[in-house]
Amino acid sequence: MAALEGKQRAAFRSGFLGIDSRGWSTLVQVVETSAEQRAAAVELLAQRLVEHFGAPDLTTARPAAEEEVAFAASLSEHPRGMLVALSRKFENGAIREAFRTLTPAVGPKPARAYAFLEVEGEEEVPDEDVDLVSLAKGERR
């Protein structure tokens, strides 16, 4: 991870990879899906694993894609609309991931962005601080 910088480092630390877009997101939302949509996601991910991540063929990539989709589905055992955040770090030769759920504020007004009342998951505080002012100025720490 020490070799990663900028966007790559941020994506590693807290990014979910979009199957279709191959873009990174820091939050994902729990949604309902059909069996057909799930099968399509597995197939598309298998294609991406071959095209962009070095899998030798679709036959080899499908079980890996199925495992990843099943893992993502296990994260969505929360109410529809719940947001999930990820914290990832490399330690002792392994990648460690921690997931947190964010419950949008409930009330008569629509929730504003980042107006959350409750965080569920690990209580660990990340050991890296993000200096938003320096990032905005294009400075690297």
N, C-alpha and C positions, 0 to 999 in steps of 0.2 A: 504494500500500500504506500510505502514511502516514495515510490517512483511515480505515483499518481499526483497530478496537479490539477488545479482549476475545476472545470466541469466534470472531468473524469473522477476526481477525488470526491466531489460532492455526490455524484451518481453512485459511487461505491458505498459511501457512508450512509446514504438515506434514500436511494432510488429504487423504484419499481420499474422494470422494463416493460413497455407496451408491446404486445405481440405484433399487432398490425403496424403501428407507427415506428416501432423500435426507439421511441422517445422515452425519456425518463420522467417519472413523477414522484414527488415526495409523499403524496397521499393517494390512497385509493379508496373508493367507496364500495360498500357492500351492495350488490344488486342481485336480483333474481335472474336466473338463466334457464333455458330449456335444455333438454338432452341434446337436441340438434345443435344449439349454440356451443355447448361444451365440446361436442365432437368436432365442430368446425375449428374451435380454438386449439384443440389438440393437433389437428391436421396442419393448421397454419404455423403453430409453434414448431412442429416437426420440420416443416419446410424451411423455416428460419434457421433452425439448428444446422441444417445441411448447407443452406446458402451463405450463412454469415458466421457460424460458430464451429465449423470443422467436422460436423458429423459426416460419416462416410456415405450414408444413404438414408432414405426414408424408413426403411425397415428397422434400421438401428436407432434412428432418431425418435420414432413413435413411442416406444416405451419410456424414454426419458421425458418426452413431451407430456405423456400421460401422467407421469409421476409429478412433474411440475404443476400441471393443472390441478391434480388432486391435492397437492400441498396448498395451492392458492385457494381452492375450495374450502380447505380446513380452516383457513383464516377468516372465511366469511360465515362462520357459524355464529353470527351476531345479527341483530335486527337490520333489516334493509335500511340503507341510508347512513349507517355507521361508517365513520372514516377510520382507516387503518394507516398508521405511520410505522416506518421501519428505521431501525438504527443498526448499522452493520460495522463491525471492526475486525481487524486481523490481529489475532493474539495467539501466542504459543503455537505457531504454525498452522492455525485453523481460522476459518472465517466464522465469526459468531454473530448471529442475528437476533435482535429483540424486536418484538412487535408491540405496539400500543394501540389501543382503540380510543377514539375521540368521540364523545357524545355531543352532538350539537346542542346549543342552549335551547331550552324549551320555554315557550312563552307566547303571548299573544302576537308579538312582532316577529317577522321573519328573522332568522339568525343571520348575523353579519359574519363575514369571513373571519375566521379565527376566534369566534366568540364561543368557546367551549367551557362547559361546566365541570367535566369530569374526565380524568385520564385513568385508564385501566391498563395494567401491565407492570413491567418492571419499574421499580422506583429508582433505578440507577440513574445517576446524572452523567451525561456524556463527559468524557475527560478532555474534550476539545471545545474551546469557546470559538464562536464565530463572530468576527468583528465586521458587522454589516457596513459601517462607515468606510473602513478600508476597502472592503469588497466593492462598494459603490464607486470608489475612487480608482479602482483597478489595481490596487496595491495587493501584494501577496505577503502573507506572514511566513 
